[in-house]
Amino acid sequence: MSRHASKLKLSAALLSSAFLMAGLSACSNNQSTETLLAEAKQYQQKGDLKAAMIQLKNAVAKSPEDAEARIQLGMLHLEMGDAVSADKELRKARSLGADAGRVLPLLGKANMVQGRAKELLDDISADQAKGSAPLLALRGDALLVTGKPDEAKAAFEAALAIDPNLGSAYLGLARHAMLNDDRAGAERLLAEALAKDPKNPDVWMAQGSMLRMNNKADEAVAAYDEALKLKPNDRDAFIEKAYVEIGRGKFPAAKLAVEGAEKAAPGNLLVVYVRALYEFSQGKYAVAQESLQKILKVAPDHMPTLLLAGASEMNLGAVQQAEQHLRKYLESNPNNVYARKLLAQTLLKSSQPADAAAALAPALKDGTQDAQLLALAGQSHMQVRDFNKASDYLEKAAELAPKAAGVRTSLGISKLAQGDQARGLKELELATTLDPKSAEANVALIQTHMGLKQFDKALQAVASLEKQQPDSPQVQNLKGQVYLAKGDVPNARAAWDKAVALQPAFLPATANLARLDMQAKQPDAAKGRFLKVLEKDKNNVDAMTALAELALVQNRPDEVTSWLEKASNANPEAVAPALNLGMHYIRTNQAQKALTLARKLQPANPTHGGLLEMMGQAQMATKDTAGALETYGKLVNVMPKSPLAQVRLASVYAAMKNEASAASHLKRAVEMQPNFVPARIAQVDMAIRAGRHDEALQVVRELQRVDPKTPLGFMLEGDLMLAQRKPAEAVSAYEKAHALAPTSELFAKTLQALGMAGRSKDVKARGTQWLNQHPNDVPVALLVAESNLASKEYKPAIMVLERAIKSAPNNPLVLNNLAWAYQQEKDPRALAMAEQAYKLAGNHPGVMDTLGWLLVEQGDTARALPLLQKAVEKAPNAPEIRYHLAVALHKSGDKQGARKEIDKALAQNAPFSEIDAARALLKTL
């Protein structure tokens, strides 16, 4: 048979099935109501509830006043789990004069399914129920739910007096017994219900639930199967059966049960929930989340969904959303320990250990015997550096779960933090013995040995782990890290090569090898490694991001943009690559693009903190302060305990000149975290800008008091002293900061202050000494070279800059300053160097000035003039640039323009190296 014939037949089959469903509606126009009802019954018997629903709706449309059609439609809605629609149809049937004895039991069931017990009691009065066993049983169910157990029991007994074989009455009495903690009595009543009413599917459902409570999974499944024999499309039987199979990890059987529920009640929220649970239980968190979001859109307060969504988001790493779901769940269910443990895990993942400890506190009050709960409490206190409390909790957890490797691992780490090295190592070694394959325990042990410089022991631990996991790239990556720490680069490289051989797209080892390439000045080799990852996995976001970072180090902004755009386009719905791209846009003055990107993703992620943060920054960059105010207001609501959110909101108020509100939000940030760096910097900056130096100093002193071991307080003091033109005091403060944290940034600040204090010799001497120890420190090299240039020591400046350019060949400031120094020494390489700097940073006024001035000195005023004019626009308060523009104008014949520029340069009363030449030129104009 030809392909074309097969295609035609397949199309015909598809068309015929489509016409079959459409025909149900089209043919109904010529059918009587009775025929439609009869066909609906036939479809129900075949299990085709969708077709039955269509015919019943057709019957009601044809005869809207037909009570029987309404009853049948209501019954089917009830069977398919749509109690709201069932309620509507049954009430309509009743208003059309349908027999109350027939409608009321169905209406009562619809009410109970909706949780409307009070309405049931209103619909079925005590007088109406007299003489009707089913109605008495329904009233009993409602009375039990509304807290009237004695009246409920009397109603059930009255029902049995009328019909001794009524299963629903026995079920009611069984529930009454369970309320009184009489499980034996409940089991006896269930057995009696089965004996008296074995054809009632509800009785088998109740039996299944009791067997589940008694941990008799096989018997429970058998009971649900009996219910399905009696009622083949029973949604609840399929759901309960799915719960049992999921609970015991029998996923093929669970899949059949879930699919049965979906066929019986497609789109029903409880069915969607059980599908989500099925996916979640197999670790398919993203798939589960899709189902959970469908439920939350229409039922945002469905507690089981909130709990499962919180767990799912936590496993996906979306900790902000997980925290929101779990906190909302706990508002209604504060005693749910499982939810508290999930919330604590989420908070620990998002570096909020104090909040994690607070979340666990209510569950710890009654001397808990929950080892996991105690272990989480230990981890929380360990992260806030309360090691004594952490050890207490972890010791108790270890007593309750002596063979739990994770608990032993945490206990070992806490003991090490307390200074008990012997006990700490003992616990970590025990953890690896209990679970030789535990990555957490082995990594903790290996890292501990590394921290103690016990590299041979660390390698022994790696070897033990390698025996357990010989084909693990993670183990080889760890092995490489130990060798690198030991200083054995060849063996480190060999281990990472093996990791990549085991898994070619394994990025951690690839990144480590790329770092070795960069250290060996082989950037192309580093780039090639990540490109190979993309050959194996073309949409690997991490590899594209790594390539962007590599391009950033090489100062290739266009390439950075390209890779980040590719990463985002490869995963257009993913937030993380979009955030990387958006923040890059903001850093490169493309804020409008960042805003467009944020707005595209925001509807699907309205409460994503990172996305709101990016949108706010983009709005601030585009001068949309009103929009930023709204966005950061949302951020504060989404992350009420985030000091950064408060700082962001404060920045908007500061931009709007509303200092009171800005100060208020900064104060809240500091109350949340007294040593939060951005808040303290903003407080000091605000006070300095307002000229309130005493207030700024007060903030600095408070920070020094709260956290005397952080360099921040002294660094801010140095910044404050410089703002007050007190460079000597700034030097002292920066030196204190540098003593606490000898970083390049703090050393550079020290040199800057020394220069302002007129101590250029110290800048050169100390800077040169630092560069001998840190030859790749470009910022310090620039400061030393600038000091040399200022004192017209061009050859030493050239020597420093030529060494710096080896570390940063594409750094425009290094290239620019080296071009200037070359020009002063009449070195012919000057112009080419300036041109290279201009290609990399064509909008930087200093770079434009250097190239423009070199062109002036070489006689190319036509090209120099527009460069210098643009430089002046960018830096109107730089007198030296104005002087260079004046010379260019003078050489081009514009004496009036030249005079104007020199007047402006001299009017600034700021010293500059060519001020004498400027005055001399002015005399000639």
N, C-alpha and C positions, 0 to 999 in steps of 0.2 A: 504493500500500500504506500502511496506517495505521501510525502510530508504534507502536501496541500490538502489531501483527503483527510488526514488525521486532524489537521487544524480545523477543517470545516466541521468534522464530527464533534470535536471538543467544544467549539463555539455553539453548536446546536444544543449540546448537553447543558451548557451554561445558560443559554437562552431559555431552554425548556424549564429549568428550575426557577429562573426568574419569573417566567410567565405563570408558573404554577402558583407562586405566592401572589402575584398580581391578580391572577384569575380568581382567587378566593374573594377578592373585593369586587371584581367586575361581574362575576356570576351572581353575586348576592342580590344584584338589582332585580333579577328575575325569579328569586326564590322567596318562599314564604317564611315567616318568622319560625314556624314549627320546623320547617326543613333545616333552617340555619341552626336551631337549637339541637336538632338531632345530629347534624354533622359535627357540631362542636363536641357533643358527647362522644362520637366516634373518634375524633382526634384525641380527646383526653384519654380514652382507653388505649390508644396506640402510643401514648406518651408524647404526642406532638402538641405541647401546651401553647406554643406560639400560634399555630394554625387555629387551635380551639379559641384562643383569645380574639383572633381576627373575626371568626364567625360570630362569637357572642357580641362583640362590639357592633358588627353588622346588624345583628338581630335587634339590639337596643336602638341603633340608628333608624332601623326600619319601623320599629314599634316602640317608641320611647315611653309609652304608657303601659307596656307589658311588664307586670310585676315579676312574672316567672323569669323572663329574660334578665331582669335586674338581679334577681336572686342568684341565677346561675353565674352571671358575670362577677358578682360579689364573692361567691364561693371560689371562683378561679383566682381572683385577685388575692384572696386569703391564702390559697394553696401556694401561690407564687411569691408570697412574702410581702405583698403590697397591701398592708392593713389599712392605710389611709384611703386608697381607692375602694377597697372593699367596704369600708365604713360608709363612704358616700353612696355607693350603689344600694347597699342594704337599707339605709335610711330612706332612700327614694322608693324602694320596693314597699317599705312599711307605709309610707305616705300614700302609696297607690292602693292600699288596702290588703296587702299580703298578710297571710295568717301569722299572727304574733308568735305562735308556738314554733313556727318554722324559722322566722326571721330573728327573733330575739337571741336564741343560742348562738347563731352566727355573728350577730352584732356584738354579743358579749365577748366572743373570742377576738374579734377585731379590736375591741377596746383593750383587752388584756395584753394583746401583742403590742399595742401602742403605749402601754403603761398607764392607761386611763382607767384605773380601778374605780375611782370616785364616779366617773361618768357611767360606768357599768351599773353601779348601784342606783344611779338616777334613772337609767334606761329600764332596768329590771327591778321593780319595787318588790318588797317582801310579799305583797298581796298577789302580784303577777306571778311570782315564783311558786306560790302554794300549789301543790298538786303536780308540779313538774320537776322531776328528778334532775334533768339536765340544767334547768334554770337555777335550782337550789345549789347545785354544785358550782355553777359559775359565780353565784353570789358568795358562796363560801370562799372561792379563790380571791375575790375582790376584798372581802372582809379580812382575810388573812394578810393581804398586802397592805391594807390601810390600818393595820395594828389592832385588829379586834379578833384575837385568836379564839376566844370562847364562843363568840357569835358564829365564827367561821366553822368551828367544830360542830356546833348545833345544826348548821345548815347542811354540812356533809352527812351527818347522821340522819337528818330528815330526808335527804335524797335517797339514802340507802334503804330507809324504811319504805319508800315508794318502789325503788328498783334495786333489790339486793345485789344485782350483777353489774351495777354502773361503775365502770373502771375509773372514771374521772373523780368520783366521790372518794374512792379508796386512795387515789393519788393525793387528793386534798388532805385526807387524814394523815397520810404518810408525811407530807410537808409539815403539817401541824406537829407531828412527832419529832421531826428534825429540829423544829424551832425550840423544842423542849429538851434537846440533846438526847433524845431517845432513838438512837440509830437502830437498835434491835427491833423496836416497835415499828419503825418505818420500814425495815426490811420485811417484817412479817406482813404488814399491810400491802406492800408491793407484791409479795408472793400471792396474797389473796386476790389482788387485782388481776394478776396474770391468770389465776385459776378461773376467776369469774368472767373476765372480759378479755380473752386471748386475741380477739380480732381487732382490738383497739390499738392503733399504732402509738398513741400517746403513752399507753402503759408500757410498751416496749422501750420507748424513748426514756421514760423515767427509770426503768430497770437498767438501761445502759448507763445513765448518769450515776446511779448508785454503785454499779460495778466499777466505774471509773474512779469514784471516790475510794473504793476499796483496793485500787491498784490492780484490778483484774482486767487487763486490756483485751485479752482474747475474748473473754466472755462479754465484755462491753461491745466489742465490734459485732459479735454474734447477735446481740440484742438489737443493735441498730440495723443489722441486715434483716431481722424479722420485721422491724418497723417498715423497712423498704419493700418487703414482700407484700405487705398490706397496703402500702401507699408508695408506689414506685417513684413518684416525683416529689418525695418529701425533702424539701430543701434542708430542714433542720437535721434530719437523719444523716444526710450526706456531710453536713458541716461538722456535726459531733463526731462522726466516724473519721473525718479528716483530722480533727484535733487529736484523737487517740493515735492515729498513725504518725502524725508529725511528732507527737510527744515521744514516741519510741523509735523515731528515726527510720520508719519504713516508708520511704518517700515514693517508691513506685505505687504502693497501695494508697498513699495519701493523695497522689496525683489523680488517681481514678476517682477518689471521693470528691476532690475539688472540682474536677470536670463534671461530675454528676450534679453537684450543686449549681455550677454555672449553667448547665443545660436546663435544670429545673427552674432556676430563677435568675436569668441573665441580667446583669447590671445591678442586682440587689446589693446593698452596701455590706451586709453581713457576709455575702459570698465574696465580694471584692476583698473584704478584710481577711477571710480565710486564705484566699489566694496570696495576699501579701505575706501572711504568716508562713505559708508554705515556702515561698521564695526566700524569706528572711532566714528561715531555719536551715537553709542550704548555703547560706552565706552570700546570696544574690541580693545584696542590699539595695543597689540602684534599681533593680527590677521591682523589688518590694516597695520602694519609695514611690514609684510611679503609681501603683495601686493605692497607696496610702494618701497621696495627694488628691486623688479623685474623691476619696471619702471626705477629706478635710475641707474640700471646696464646698460641699453641700452640708456637711455635718462637722463644723469646726470644733465642737465640744464633745465629740465622741471619744470618751476616755480611753478605751482599749487602743484606738487608733493613735491617739496622742502618745501613749506609752510606747507602742511599737515604732512610731515615727521617730521618737526620741532615740530609741536604741539603734534604729537604722541609720539616722543621721550621724550618730556618734561613731559608728563603725565606718561610715563614709568619710569621716574627718570634718564634717560640717558642724563644728562644735557650737557655733552660735545658735543655729536652728535647733540643734538637739537640746541645748539648754532651755530655749523658749518652750519647746513642747513639754519637756519634763517638769519645768516649774509650773506650767499651767495644769499639768496632770496632778501634781502634788498639792495644788491649791484645793482641789476637790477630794484628794485621797492622801492626806498627810501621813497616814500610818502605813503606807505601802513601802516596805523596806527595800524591795527590789528596785522601785523607782528612785529611791534615795541613793542606792548604790550606783545606779546608772548615772544619775546627776553628778555624783561625786567623781566618777570616772571621767565624765565629760569636762568637768571643771578642772580636773588635773591635767587633762589633755590641752586645755586652753590656758594653762599656767595660772590658775586661780586656786592655789592650794588652801588659802584661808577660807574661801567660800566653800570649798569642798568639805573642809572640816566642819563648818557651820551646817552644811546640808546633812551631814551624818549625825550631828549631835543629838537630835531627838530620838534616833534609833538606838543610841548608845546608853540611854539613861537607865535601862532596867537590867543591867548586867547581861548583855547579850551573849549568846553562845554561837553566834554566826561568825565563823572564821574569816570569811571574805569581807564582811563588814569591818571587823577589827583590823584586817590587813589594809583596807582602804583608809581607815582612820590613821594607821601608822604611816602610810605613804603621804597622806595630807600633811601631817605634822612634820614629817621628814623634809618635805619641800619648803616649809616655812622655817626650817632649821631648828625646830624644837625636838632635838634628837632624843632627849630623855623620855618625853611623852611618846614619841614614835616607837622607841624600843619597848616601852611598856605595852602598848597595843599589839605590837608585832610578837612579843613574847607570848601573850595570851592567845593570839591567833595560831602560833606554832604549837602550843599545847593542845589546842582543839583540832588542828590539822597537821600533825607532826610529819606527814609525808608530802606536804604541799611544797613543791620546789619553789614556786613563786613567793610564798611567804618566807621561806628560808633565805631566798635571794634578798628580799627587802630587809629582813632582819640583819643579814650580813652587812649590807650597805649602811644601815643605821649604826651598827656597832663600830664600823670603820670611822664613821663621822664622829662618834663619841671618843675616838682615839683608841678603842680596844681592837688593835690590829689582829691579834691572835684569834679572838672570838669571831671577828668579822670574816677572816679568811676561812675559819673552820665552818661557818655557816654557808659560805659560798661554795666550798668544796662539797659539803653535804648536799646542797641543792643540785650540783652537777651529778652527784652519785644517784640521787633520787630520780632525776630526769636527765640522763646523759644527752638527750637531744634538745634540751631547753636552751634556746638561743639566749634568752634573758639571763639565765644563771651563768652560762658559759661566758657570755660577753662581759658580765659584771666581774667575774673572776679574772678574766684576761686583762680587762682594763685596770683592775686593782693592781695586778702584778706589774703592768706597764707604769702605773702611777708611782709604784715603789722602785722603779728602775730594775725590776726583776724580770728582764726580758727572756731569759732562758726558761723560767717557770711559765711565763706567758706563752711561749712557744710550745711547751709541754702540754699546756691546757688546750691550745689550738690543735695539737696533734690528736689529743683524745677526742675532740669534737669532730675532727676530720675523719676518724675511724667510723664514727656514727653517721656522718653525712659526707661520704667521699665525693659525691657529685654536686655539692652545694657551692654555687659561686659566692654566696655570702660568707662561707667559711674561708674561702681563698682570699676574699677581700679583706677579712679581718686579719688573716695571716700576713698579708702585705703591709697592713698598718703597723703590726708589731715589728716587722723587719725594718720598716722606715723609721720607727721610733728608736730602734737599735742603731740606726745609721747604716744599715745594710741595704743600699738602694738596689743592687742587682737582684737580690733575692725578693725584695719587695716587688720589683717589676715582674719577676718570674711568676710570683703568686697572682698578681693582677692579670697577667697574660693568660694564666690558666683559668681564672674566673671568666674571662671573656671567651675563651675557647669552650668552656662548659655552657655558657649562655651568651651568644654574640650580642644580644641587645641589653646585657646587664650594665646599667648606666653607672652605678657607684664605682666599679672597677675601671670602667672606661674613663670616668672623670679623674680618677687618681692617676691613671697613665697619662692623661692629657696634661695634668699638672706637672708631671715629670718632664714632659715634652716642652712645656713653657719655661721651666727652669733651665732646660738645655737650649733655650732660644730657638725652638723648633715649632713655631705656631702653626705652620701648615700641617705638620704631623698631628698636632692636637686636634685641629679642625677635621682632618681625615678620619679620626677615630669616631667622632660623632656622626659624620656622614655615613660611615659604615653601619652605625646603629639604625639610621634612617633607611638604609637599604633593606634591612630586615624588618623594620617597623616604620612605615612611611609616615604614620601619624603620631609618632612618639613626641609628645609635647615637651618632656624633660630634655630630650636631645636637642630639640629646636631652641629651647630656652638656654641650654648650655652653649650652643653656637652663638646666640645673641650675647651672652656674657663674655665669650671669647672675643667677639667683635668689639665689645665695649672696652675691654682691656687694650685692644689694638687701636682704639679711638677711630672706629669706623661706624659713625652714627647711622648712615644709610643701611648698612648691613645689619645693624642691631634692629632697626625698624623692620626690615624685610623678614628676618627670622621670627620676630615676635608676632608679626602679622600672619605668617604662615602657621605658627602654633595656634593662634586664635581661630583662624579660618578652618584648620583641621578639626577643631572641636568647638564649633560655633555656639553651642549651648553651655559650654563649661565656663565657670566663673574665673578659675585661677589663671588660665592663660590670658583671659581678657583683662584681668587686673594688672598682670605684668605689662601688657601692651599699653593699657590706659595710663599707668604711672610713667611709662617711658614717653608717651605723648606729652604728658604734663611737664616732664623734665626737659623736653626738647621744644618747648614753646608751641605745642600743637594741642592746646587744651580743648579746642572745639571738637577735635576728633575723639578725645577721651570722653567728652560729654555725650557725643553721639553713641559711642560704644556703651556707656553706662545706661543710657536711656533704652537701648535695645534690649539689654539683659534685665533691667530693673523690674518689668512687669512679672516675669517668671520668678524673680528673687527679691520680692519687695522688702524683706527684712534682713538681707545679707549685709552685715556690717562693713565688710571690705568694699562692697560695691557702693554703699552710701558714702563711705570715706572718700573713695575715688571721685564720685560725682561732686561732692562738696569741694574737693580741691580744684576740680576742673571749673566749677562755677566761680570760685574765688579768683582763679587765673583769668577768667573771661569777664571779671568785674561784675558778675551777677550775684551781688551780696544778698539780695532778697531770696534768690533761689538757694544759695548756700545756707542761709539762716533756716529755711524750711528743711533742707536736707539734713543738716547737722542736728536740728531739733528731733528729726526722726531717729537719727543715730543714737542720741541720748535716750530716747524711749526704748529702742531695740537693745541697747547696751547700757542699762542704768548704772552699772557698777564699774564702767570703764572710765578711768581718769583721762585717757586720750580723747574720748568723745567730748568730755567737758572742755578740754583744751581747744579742740576744734571749734566748738561753739563759741568759746571765748574769743578766738581769733576773728570770727565774723563780727562780733560786737565791737571788738577793737577797731576793725576796719570801718565800722559805721560810727566811730567816735563815741560809742556808748561805753565809756570806761567803767561805769558802775556795774553794768551787767557782765562785762568781761572779767572784772575783778572777782565778782561773785562766783562765776563758773570756775575760775582758776582756784579759788579757795576750796570749792567742792572737790576739785581734782586732788589737791594737796591733802584734804581730809581723808580721801580714799587711800592715797599712797603718799605719805609725807616726803619720800625721796624720789618722787616721780620727776625725772629730768626735764621733759618738755614743759611741765607746769612751772617748775622753778625758773627755768630760763625765760619763759613768757612773763612771769611776775617781775623778774629783774629788768627785762627789756622794757616792759610797760613803765616801770618806775623811772628808768633812765631817760626814756623819750619824753616823759613829763617833767624831767629835771628834778625828780624827787630822789636824789642820790642817797639820802639817809634811809629812806624807806627801802631802797634797793639793797643797801648794805644790811639792813635788818633781816631781809629775806635770806640773804647769803649766810649771815651768822646763824640763823635758825637751821638752815640746811646743814651747816657745819656741825651744829650741836646734835641734830637728829641722826646724822650719819657721818661721824668724824673720819671714817676710813674711806669715804668716797672722794675722788679728786674733784667732783663737780663743784662743791662749795668753794674751793680755792680757785678753780678755773673761773667761775663767775665773779669772784672777787677781783681777779686780774682783769677781766673784761670791764668791770665797773671802774677800776682805777684808770684804765686806758681812756675810758669815756670821759673821765674827769681830768685827763691830761696829767696823770700821775704815774709815769712809766716806771719809776724806781720801785714804787709800791706794787705795781703790776708784776714786775720781775719777781719780787719776793713771793707773791701769791702763786704765780705760775710754777715757781720752783717747788713750792710745797705740794702743789697738785702733781707735778712730775715725779716727785719722790714717792707718792702713793701709787702712781700708774705711769711708768716711764714710756709713754706713747709718743709717736712722731708728732701728733697734733699738738700735744702740750709742749713738746720741745720747740716746735715751730713758733708757738705763741710766746715762749720765753725769748726766743731770738728776736721776734718782732718787737717786744717790749724793750729789749736791750738796744735795738736800733733806734727806737724813739727816745731812749734815754741818752743817746749820743755815744753809746759804747760800741762803736762799730768794730773795734779791735776784738772785743769779746765775742761779737757775732761771728767774726771770721774764725777766731781761734776755736771757740767751742763748736761752731758749726762744722769746721774741718775735722775735728776730733770725732764728732758724731758720724760724719760721712765715712770716715775710715772704718767704723764699726757697722754702719748701715749704708753701704754704697748705693743701694737702690732707692733711697729715700728722696724722691724728686722734690716734694714741697720744701724740705730743708735745703736742698741744693739750690733751689730758686732763691731762697732768702739769702744764702751766703753769696750767690752770684750778684744779686741786687745790691748787696752791701759793697761788693767789689766795684760794680758799675758806678755806684754813687760816688765812690772815692776815686773814680777814673783809673782803677786798677784792672785794665781790660784783659791782660794775659791770664791772671789768676781766675778771672771770671770765665774766660773761655775754657780753661782747664776743667773747672767744676761743671760747666754746662755740657762739654763734650762727653764727660763721664756720665752725666745724667741722661743724655740722649741715647746712650746704649740701653738704658733701662726703659726709656719711654720715647721710642723713635717717632711717635706720632703725637707727642704732647705739644700743642701749639705755643704755649707759654715758653717752654724750653727753646723751641725753634726760634721764636720771636726774639728772645733775649740774646740768644747766640748770634742771630743775624745782626742785632744792634752792636754787640761786642766786636764782631768781625768787621763791621763798617768802620768802627773807630780805629781799628788796626789796619784799615785799607786792605782787608782780605777780600779777594774777588768772590769768595763763596757767599758773601753777605746777601746779595740780591736773591739768589736761588733759595737760600734758607728762608728769607722773608716771604717769598712767593709760596713756599711749602706751608708755612704757618698760616698764610692767608687762605689757602685752599681748605685747611682744616677748621679755621675759625674766622670766616670772613666778616662776621658781624661784631667782632671784639674791637673796641675802639683803639686799644693799645697795639693790636696787630695791624690794623689799618694805618695807624700813625707811623709805625716802623717802616712798612712798605712804602707809604707815601713819602716819607722823609728821605728814604734811600733813593727813590725815584727823583726827588727834587735835587739831591746832591749829584745825581748822575745826569741831570739835565732834562729829564722826561716830565716836565711840569704838566703837560696835557693829561697824562694819566694820573699824576700825583694829585692834582687839584680835586677831582671828585672824591677820591679816597679820603683826603684830609677833611673835606667839607662834611662827609658822612661821619667821620670820627668825632668831629666837634659836636655834631647833632647828638651823638651817643654819649659823649662825655663833655658837656658844656662847661664844667667847672675845672677842667684840666688845663692850666695856663700853658704848659709846654706844647700841647697839641695845637692850641690857638696860635702860638708863636710860629710853629711849623707851617700852618695854613697861611699866616701872614707872609712868610717868605715866599711861598708858592704863588700867592696873589701878586706880590711885588715883582717876581720874575716873569709873571705872565702879563705885566703891565697895568695891573689894577692897584694903583697906589692908595686910592681912597679905601678900598676894601682891606688892604693890608694894614693901614693906620687903624681902622675900626677894630680889627682883630687884636692888634697889639694893645690898644687902649683897654679892651675887655680883659686881656690876659693880665695886664699890670694892675687893673682895678681890683682884682681879686685879693691883692695883698698877700699872696701865698708864694713863698720862695720856690724857685725851680732852677735847675742846673744852668739853663741858658738865659737867665734873666738879664745879664749884662749885654749879651748879644741882642736881645729884644730891645733894650733901651737904645743901643747904638743904632739899630735899624730905624727906630722911631725918629731919631734926629735927622735921618736922610729923607724922610717922607714929607 
